[in-house]
């Protein structure tokens, strides 16, 4: 090689090697402002605004205060027994209870206690029947249990062949039972009962109790107890006496202010209404929900609008519209006025939903449970929890989790969510524990087992300041 050419080649090599130092600077990766989205989104979790507007990754919306996204994931845990129309409650010992049709002693209704609350390290919990009196009450057509949130008394109602109801209660997590007493009137059919207590001191008990049934009247009939369920007054109109709403009532709920609320069709037969009593059922007033645009579902549970109150007495209502989608409205004045209806389903292809339930935690927090059918997957029915931690925000952020994994449907029966369907029966139930975790009682119909659905990862619905719940291990099919 000629010396000149060698020198030129060497110079070129040196210039190339030094270009990073003396030439154009290296291009650095552009930093992207992710805003509040600093975590990964699980496959079956959706962040959205009302009316199924996707919010994931949105950096233009204003997120602040309680209206913030948090990591969330859903799962479920089997109770080891079948269930039918599963109702539930939570006592101050942090024990979960669920009714179990026909699985108690001598074929009675079982009261299943589960120690799921507080499980964090490993999938290790137990569920067992705690109803074992000397003379168990025969199994009923409609088992129903309820826990007084102020006294932790467990109430067990059994409806017998539409003829009447017996009532038992326990003040020690089911270790012993008092009763039965009879809560019925001979002049009326007894069906589709619902029970609740309110923070209204009674004559002989710290709280007032009520139940309502679908009887021989054009609207529900209701009765109250002044001694914690040991005895009951006469069944009277559960609505204005001129009301023709139909007798099927959604879950009755008692409030911190002493009121009771329940929802069903309005007295005119159009739309849904919330009915309120402030005197334990002596009189009722009707408060129509904003269903003019949503319409009402044409399904088995079409007569029902579910109602719940938060710790400050704000009222939240949930119903299925004519499109079989879930809607929500709230009232901050005991039902006198309502917010606009909000469609709360996530931005996925849900052909319809059913079996709605609603629960509220501390002020401004609310969660909704329902089952839904996914388009394009045949008859696949899944379970969903949707919640918001800032309910009264002008544009509340909603988070939805699917509780069962892909390939693990709760049911594959056509129109399951629109009819009586396996262990789902007529209705489901939902509660929030002392730590702010939501628990949704329902049935895994393909496994014929009761399950508690929940968020194993997510924020609390309790407390003034936002906080994350302790993470729980994933449940799912391993618990069936």
FENRAWO-V71128 format. One record per helix or strand of 3 or more residues. SS is the DSSP state (helix for helix, strand for strand). FROM is the first residue (numbers start at 1). TO is the last residue. If there is no record, write none. Layout:
SS/FROM/TO ; SS/FROM/TO
//
This chain:
helix/3/17 ; helix/19/22 ; strand/45/49 ; helix/50/52 ; strand/73/78 ; strand/88/90 ; strand/96/100 ; helix/105/107 ; strand/110/114 ; strand/127/129 ; strand/142/147 ; strand/154/160 ; strand/164/170 ; strand/178/182 ; strand/194/198 ; strand/208/213 ; strand/221/225 ; strand/260/265 ; strand/272/277 ; strand/285/288 ; strand/306/309 ; strand/315/320 ; strand/326/331 ; strand/350/360 ; strand/366/374 ; strand/381/388 ; strand/398/402 ; helix/416/418 ; helix/422/424 ; strand/429/432 ; strand/438/444 ; strand/449/457 ; helix/476/479
//
